[in-house]
Amino acid sequence: WTGPYRVSKVFPYGAIEIWSEKYGNFKVNGHRLKHYITGDPIIGASCYKLSNPSPLFSEIHEKSS
């Protein structure tokens, strides 16, 4: 089963449901999947800039551990 496929759902413990026009949806072991890189742009993606947590958050996290 060669791709490309779209990931439609990720399950606990590494199982992944993928989709293709030819085969529809089916589950696979996530460790068996390989990245498929193509020149087509990703439509509808979002990019978020993450920053370091504030010192207050770090203090609260340390106290709860």
Backbone atoms as SQL, in Angstrom:
CREATE TABLE atoms (id INTEGER PRIMARY KEY, chain TEXT, resi INTEGER, resn TEXT, atom TEXT, x REAL, y REAL, z REAL);
INSERT INTO atoms VALUES
  (1, 'A', 1, 'TRP', 'N', 0.840, -1.172, 0.000),
  (2, 'A', 1, 'TRP', 'CA', 0.000, 0.000, 0.000),
  (3, 'A', 1, 'TRP', 'C', 0.883, 1.233, 0.000),
  (4, 'A', 2, 'THR', 'N', 1.059, 1.786, -1.181),
  (5, 'A', 2, 'THR', 'CA', 1.860, 2.995, -1.322),
  (6, 'A', 2, 'THR', 'C', 0.946, 4.202, -1.413),
  (7, 'A', 3, 'GLY', 'N', 1.447, 5.362, -1.010),
  (8, 'A', 3, 'GLY', 'CA', 0.632, 6.567, -0.832),
  (9, 'A', 3, 'GLY', 'C', 0.637, 7.479, -2.021),
  (10, 'A', 4, 'PRO', 'N', 0.190, 8.655, -1.856),
  (11, 'A', 4, 'PRO', 'CA', 0.003, 9.327, -0.570),
  (12, 'A', 4, 'PRO', 'C', -1.352, 9.007, 0.078),
  (13, 'A', 5, 'TYR', 'N', -1.381, 9.108, 1.387),
  (14, 'A', 5, 'TYR', 'CA', -2.588, 8.947, 2.183),
  (15, 'A', 5, 'TYR', 'C', -2.743, 10.168, 3.072),
  (16, 'A', 6, 'ARG', 'N', -3.942, 10.401, 3.550),
  (17, 'A', 6, 'ARG', 'CA', -4.203, 11.463, 4.517),
  (18, 'A', 6, 'ARG', 'C', -4.495, 10.826, 5.856),
  (19, 'A', 7, 'VAL', 'N', -3.935, 11.397, 6.905),
  (20, 'A', 7, 'VAL', 'CA', -4.220, 10.915, 8.257),
  (21, 'A', 7, 'VAL', 'C', -5.593, 11.439, 8.640),
  (22, 'A', 8, 'SER', 'N', -6.514, 10.542, 8.959),
  (23, 'A', 8, 'SER', 'CA', -7.862, 10.977, 9.323),
  (24, 'A', 8, 'SER', 'C', -8.112, 10.897, 10.823),
  (25, 'A', 9, 'LYS', 'N', -7.379, 10.020, 11.539),
  (26, 'A', 9, 'LYS', 'CA', -7.577, 9.916, 12.988),
  (27, 'A', 9, 'LYS', 'C', -6.365, 9.244, 13.613),
  (28, 'A', 10, 'VAL', 'N', -5.984, 9.710, 14.808),
  (29, 'A', 10, 'VAL', 'CA', -4.876, 9.109, 15.546),
  (30, 'A', 10, 'VAL', 'C', -5.450, 8.495, 16.820),
  (31, 'A', 11, 'PHE', 'N', -5.173, 7.230, 17.034),
  (32, 'A', 11, 'PHE', 'CA', -5.678, 6.495, 18.190),
  (33, 'A', 11, 'PHE', 'C', -4.575, 6.338, 19.233),
  (34, 'A', 12, 'PRO', 'N', -4.956, 6.051, 20.486),
  (35, 'A', 12, 'PRO', 'CA', -3.936, 5.785, 21.511),
  (36, 'A', 12, 'PRO', 'C', -3.104, 4.554, 21.126),
  (37, 'A', 13, 'TYR', 'N', -1.912, 4.484, 21.657),
  (38, 'A', 13, 'TYR', 'CA', -1.014, 3.335, 21.498),
  (39, 'A', 13, 'TYR', 'C', -0.479, 3.169, 20.070),
  (40, 'A', 14, 'GLY', 'N', -0.488, 4.244, 19.261),
  (41, 'A', 14, 'GLY', 'CA', 0.194, 4.213, 17.983),
  (42, 'A', 14, 'GLY', 'C', -0.610, 3.842, 16.752),
  (43, 'A', 15, 'ALA', 'N', -1.863, 3.486, 16.899),
  (44, 'A', 15, 'ALA', 'CA', -2.682, 3.167, 15.726),
  (45, 'A', 15, 'ALA', 'C', -3.104, 4.463, 15.037),
  (46, 'A', 16, 'ILE', 'N', -3.113, 4.451, 13.700),
  (47, 'A', 16, 'ILE', 'CA', -3.486, 5.627, 12.921),
  (48, 'A', 16, 'ILE', 'C', -4.446, 5.196, 11.821),
  (49, 'A', 17, 'GLU', 'N', -5.514, 5.965, 11.650),
  (50, 'A', 17, 'GLU', 'CA', -6.441, 5.717, 10.552),
  (51, 'A', 17, 'GLU', 'C', -6.043, 6.637, 9.399),
  (52, 'A', 18, 'ILE', 'N', -5.830, 6.048, 8.230),
  (53, 'A', 18, 'ILE', 'CA', -5.457, 6.836, 7.061),
  (54, 'A', 18, 'ILE', 'C', -6.513, 6.670, 5.977),
  (55, 'A', 19, 'TRP', 'N', -6.507, 7.598, 4.994),
  (56, 'A', 19, 'TRP', 'CA', -7.513, 7.608, 3.933),
  (57, 'A', 19, 'TRP', 'C', -6.854, 7.804, 2.585),
  (58, 'A', 20, 'SER', 'N', -7.388, 7.134, 1.580),
  (59, 'A', 20, 'SER', 'CA', -6.993, 7.380, 0.193),
  (60, 'A', 20, 'SER', 'C', -8.239, 7.272, -0.677),
  (61, 'A', 21, 'GLU', 'N', -8.186, 7.881, -1.848),
  (62, 'A', 21, 'GLU', 'CA', -9.325, 7.804, -2.765),
  (63, 'A', 21, 'GLU', 'C', -9.558, 6.365, -3.218),
  (64, 'A', 22, 'LYS', 'N', -8.497, 5.620, -3.401),
  (65, 'A', 22, 'LYS', 'CA', -8.612, 4.254, -3.921),
  (66, 'A', 22, 'LYS', 'C', -9.137, 3.256, -2.884),
  (67, 'A', 23, 'TYR', 'N', -8.652, 3.362, -1.609),
  (68, 'A', 23, 'TYR', 'CA', -8.975, 2.361, -0.587),
  (69, 'A', 23, 'TYR', 'C', -9.911, 2.847, 0.509),
  (70, 'A', 24, 'GLY', 'N', -10.143, 4.150, 0.626),
  (71, 'A', 24, 'GLY', 'CA', -10.981, 4.676, 1.700),
  (72, 'A', 24, 'GLY', 'C', -10.199, 4.717, 3.010),
  (73, 'A', 25, 'ASN', 'N', -10.898, 4.579, 4.152),
  (74, 'A', 25, 'ASN', 'CA', -10.267, 4.600, 5.473),
  (75, 'A', 25, 'ASN', 'C', -9.840, 3.213, 5.914),
  (76, 'A', 26, 'PHE', 'N', -8.658, 3.131, 6.550),
  (77, 'A', 26, 'PHE', 'CA', -8.259, 1.905, 7.230),
  (78, 'A', 26, 'PHE', 'C', -7.185, 2.218, 8.260),
  (79, 'A', 27, 'LYS', 'N', -7.074, 1.349, 9.261),
  (80, 'A', 27, 'LYS', 'CA', -6.136, 1.552, 10.367),
  (81, 'A', 27, 'LYS', 'C', -4.811, 0.859, 10.081),
  (82, 'A', 28, 'VAL', 'N', -3.730, 1.523, 10.516),
  (83, 'A', 28, 'VAL', 'CA', -2.395, 0.956, 10.370),
  (84, 'A', 28, 'VAL', 'C', -1.596, 1.226, 11.642),
  (85, 'A', 29, 'ASN', 'N', -0.498, 0.501, 11.786),
  (86, 'A', 29, 'ASN', 'CA', 0.440, 0.759, 12.865),
  (87, 'A', 29, 'ASN', 'C', 1.194, 2.035, 12.500),
  (88, 'A', 30, 'GLY', 'N', 1.155, 3.046, 13.359),
  (89, 'A', 30, 'GLY', 'CA', 1.797, 4.318, 13.075),
  (90, 'A', 30, 'GLY', 'C', 3.289, 4.225, 12.866),
  (91, 'A', 31, 'HIS', 'N', 3.927, 3.202, 13.418),
  (92, 'A', 31, 'HIS', 'CA', 5.370, 3.024, 13.260),
  (93, 'A', 31, 'HIS', 'C', 5.730, 2.601, 11.840),
  (94, 'A', 32, 'ARG', 'N', 4.748, 2.128, 11.080),
  (95, 'A', 32, 'ARG', 'CA', 5.003, 1.666, 9.714),
  (96, 'A', 32, 'ARG', 'C', 4.884, 2.792, 8.682),
  (97, 'A', 33, 'LEU', 'N', 4.349, 3.953, 9.094),
  (98, 'A', 33, 'LEU', 'CA', 4.143, 5.055, 8.154),
  (99, 'A', 33, 'LEU', 'C', 5.438, 5.817, 7.913),
  (100, 'A', 34, 'LYS', 'N', 5.585, 6.312, 6.709),
  (101, 'A', 34, 'LYS', 'CA', 6.720, 7.151, 6.345),
  (102, 'A', 34, 'LYS', 'C', 6.182, 8.486, 5.857),
  (103, 'A', 35, 'HIS', 'N', 6.959, 9.536, 6.034),
  (104, 'A', 35, 'HIS', 'CA', 6.558, 10.849, 5.536),
  (105, 'A', 35, 'HIS', 'C', 6.522, 10.832, 4.016),
  (106, 'A', 36, 'TYR', 'N', 5.523, 11.461, 3.449),
  (107, 'A', 36, 'TYR', 'CA', 5.415, 11.598, 2.001),
  (108, 'A', 36, 'TYR', 'C', 5.541, 13.082, 1.698),
  (109, 'A', 37, 'ILE', 'N', 6.641, 13.472, 1.082),
  (110, 'A', 37, 'ILE', 'CA', 6.900, 14.883, 0.833),
  (111, 'A', 37, 'ILE', 'C', 6.610, 15.175, -0.627),
  (112, 'A', 38, 'THR', 'N', 5.817, 16.198, -0.849),
  (113, 'A', 38, 'THR', 'CA', 5.447, 16.594, -2.203),
  (114, 'A', 38, 'THR', 'C', 5.582, 18.100, -2.325),
  (115, 'A', 39, 'GLY', 'N', 5.562, 18.609, -3.529),
  (116, 'A', 39, 'GLY', 'CA', 5.698, 20.038, -3.741),
  (117, 'A', 39, 'GLY', 'C', 4.400, 20.801, -3.585),
  (118, 'A', 40, 'ASP', 'N', 3.292, 20.102, -3.398),
  (119, 'A', 40, 'ASP', 'CA', 2.004, 20.776, -3.262),
  (120, 'A', 40, 'ASP', 'C', 1.910, 21.502, -1.931),
  (121, 'A', 41, 'PRO', 'N', 1.353, 22.707, -1.911),
  (122, 'A', 41, 'PRO', 'CA', 1.218, 23.433, -0.639),
  (123, 'A', 41, 'PRO', 'C', 0.157, 22.792, 0.249),
  (124, 'A', 42, 'ILE', 'N', 0.307, 22.967, 1.527),
  (125, 'A', 42, 'ILE', 'CA', -0.674, 22.480, 2.497),
  (126, 'A', 42, 'ILE', 'C', -1.720, 23.576, 2.662),
  (127, 'A', 43, 'ILE', 'N', -2.954, 23.259, 2.345),
  (128, 'A', 43, 'ILE', 'CA', -4.035, 24.247, 2.400),
  (129, 'A', 43, 'ILE', 'C', -4.736, 24.147, 3.753),
  (130, 'A', 44, 'GLY', 'N', -5.001, 25.284, 4.355),
  (131, 'A', 44, 'GLY', 'CA', -5.732, 25.314, 5.605),
  (132, 'A', 44, 'GLY', 'C', -4.872, 25.069, 6.836),
  (133, 'A', 45, 'ALA', 'N', -3.567, 25.127, 6.703),
  (134, 'A', 45, 'ALA', 'CA', -2.687, 24.914, 7.852),
  (135, 'A', 45, 'ALA', 'C', -2.568, 26.207, 8.656),
  (136, 'A', 46, 'SER', 'N', -2.295, 26.069, 9.924),
  (137, 'A', 46, 'SER', 'CA', -2.091, 27.222, 10.805),
  (138, 'A', 46, 'SER', 'C', -0.714, 27.144, 11.416),
  (139, 'A', 47, 'CYS', 'N', -0.131, 28.286, 11.662),
  (140, 'A', 47, 'CYS', 'CA', 1.185, 28.359, 12.283),
  (141, 'A', 47, 'CYS', 'C', 1.059, 29.183, 13.550),
  (142, 'A', 48, 'TYR', 'N', 1.539, 28.657, 14.661),
  (143, 'A', 48, 'TYR', 'CA', 1.474, 29.353, 15.940),
  (144, 'A', 48, 'TYR', 'C', 2.872, 29.525, 16.485),
  (145, 'A', 49, 'LYS', 'N', 3.181, 30.719, 16.930),
  (146, 'A', 49, 'LYS', 'CA', 4.469, 30.969, 17.546),
  (147, 'A', 49, 'LYS', 'C', 4.344, 30.676, 19.041),
  (148, 'A', 50, 'LEU', 'N', 5.177, 29.765, 19.523),
  (149, 'A', 50, 'LEU', 'CA', 5.152, 29.396, 20.933),
  (150, 'A', 50, 'LEU', 'C', 6.288, 30.106, 21.651),
  (151, 'A', 51, 'SER', 'N', 6.021, 30.498, 22.854),
  (152, 'A', 51, 'SER', 'CA', 7.059, 31.163, 23.635),
  (153, 'A', 51, 'SER', 'C', 7.308, 30.362, 24.910),
  (154, 'A', 52, 'ASN', 'N', 8.379, 30.690, 25.592),
  (155, 'A', 52, 'ASN', 'CA', 8.671, 30.029, 26.861),
  (156, 'A', 52, 'ASN', 'C', 7.620, 30.419, 27.888),
  (157, 'A', 53, 'PRO', 'N', 7.255, 29.496, 28.779),
  (158, 'A', 53, 'PRO', 'CA', 6.280, 29.845, 29.817),
  (159, 'A', 53, 'PRO', 'C', 6.854, 30.900, 30.753),
  (160, 'A', 54, 'SER', 'N', 5.979, 31.647, 31.342),
  (161, 'A', 54, 'SER', 'CA', 6.415, 32.697, 32.261),
  (162, 'A', 54, 'SER', 'C', 7.045, 32.073, 33.502),
  (163, 'A', 55, 'PRO', 'N', 7.866, 32.838, 34.239),
  (164, 'A', 55, 'PRO', 'CA', 8.464, 32.314, 35.481),
  (165, 'A', 55, 'PRO', 'C', 7.409, 31.871, 36.491),
  (166, 'A', 56, 'LEU', 'N', 6.268, 32.546, 36.518),
  (167, 'A', 56, 'LEU', 'CA', 5.201, 32.171, 37.442),
  (168, 'A', 56, 'LEU', 'C', 4.704, 30.763, 37.134),
  (169, 'A', 57, 'PHE', 'N', 4.523, 30.438, 35.863),
  (170, 'A', 57, 'PHE', 'CA', 4.075, 29.102, 35.478),
  (171, 'A', 57, 'PHE', 'C', 5.079, 28.059, 35.922),
  (172, 'A', 58, 'SER', 'N', 6.379, 28.341, 35.734),
  (173, 'A', 58, 'SER', 'CA', 7.424, 27.393, 36.140),
  (174, 'A', 58, 'SER', 'C', 7.389, 27.132, 37.644),
  (175, 'A', 59, 'GLU', 'N', 7.171, 28.177, 38.432),
  (176, 'A', 59, 'GLU', 'CA', 7.102, 28.020, 39.901),
  (177, 'A', 59, 'GLU', 'C', 5.899, 27.167, 40.295),
  (178, 'A', 60, 'ILE', 'N', 4.761, 27.417, 39.690),
  (179, 'A', 60, 'ILE', 'CA', 3.552, 26.642, 40.006),
  (180, 'A', 60, 'ILE', 'C', 3.754, 25.184, 39.625),
  (181, 'A', 61, 'HIS', 'N', 4.347, 24.934, 38.458),
  (182, 'A', 61, 'HIS', 'CA', 4.576, 23.566, 37.991),
  (183, 'A', 61, 'HIS', 'C', 5.529, 22.816, 38.932),
  (184, 'A', 62, 'GLU', 'N', 6.579, 23.488, 39.392),
  (185, 'A', 62, 'GLU', 'CA', 7.549, 22.850, 40.289),
  (186, 'A', 62, 'GLU', 'C', 6.907, 22.488, 41.621),
  (187, 'A', 63, 'LYS', 'N', 6.034, 23.356, 42.129),
  (188, 'A', 63, 'LYS', 'CA', 5.382, 23.112, 43.422),
  (189, 'A', 63, 'LYS', 'C', 4.396, 21.940, 43.343),
  (190, 'A', 64, 'SER', 'N', 3.762, 21.751, 42.182),
  (191, 'A', 64, 'SER', 'CA', 2.795, 20.671, 42.056),
  (192, 'A', 64, 'SER', 'C', 3.444, 19.327, 41.799),
  (193, 'A', 65, 'SER', 'N', 4.715, 19.293, 41.450),
  (194, 'A', 65, 'SER', 'CA', 5.403, 18.028, 41.155),
  (195, 'A', 65, 'SER', 'C', 5.844, 17.308, 42.401);
